[in-house]
Amino acid sequence: VGVPDNLMVRVSCRVPEGRPDCEAHKEFVRDWIASLPEKDRVVLLGR
């Protein structure tokens, strides 16, 4: 059995004042994933 390919992504974003740092990053990643075409989402996240 082979080792699956991996992808590491570093996310940096400006955090709006008064917002917890981690929440802004999670929201950014959620929005980015949602914006990907289905075929790209499958490549990155599997089925």
C-alpha positions in Angstrom: 0.0 0.0 0.0 1.4 3.4 -1.0 1.5 6.5 0.9 -1.2 9.0 -0.3 -0.1 12.4 -1.6 -0.4 15.2 0.8 -1.1 18.9 0.6 -0.2 21.4 3.3 -1.6 24.9 3.0 -0.7 27.8 5.2 -3.5 30.3 5.7 -2.7 33.9 6.6 -5.4 36.6 6.8 -6.2 39.9 8.4 -8.4 39.5 11.4 -11.1 42.1 11.7 -10.9 43.9 15.0 -13.0 42.3 17.8 -12.9 38.9 16.2 -11.1 35.8 17.6 -8.1 35.0 15.5 -8.9 31.3 14.9 -12.4 32.0 13.8 -11.4 34.3 11.0 -9.0 31.7 9.6 -11.6 28.9 9.8 -14.1 31.1 8.0 -11.6 32.0 5.3 -10.8 28.3 4.7 -14.5 27.3 4.6 -15.2 30.1 2.1 -12.2 29.1 0.0 -13.2 25.4 -0.1 -16.8 26.4 -1.0 -15.6 28.5 -3.9 -13.6 25.6 -5.5 -15.1 23.8 -8.5 -16.3 20.3 -7.5 -13.5 18.5 -9.4 -10.9 20.5 -7.5 -12.6 19.9 -4.1 -12.5 16.1 -4.8 -8.8 16.3 -5.5 -8.1 18.2 -2.3 -10.5 16.6 0.1 -11.5 13.3 -1.4 -15.1 12.1 -1.7 
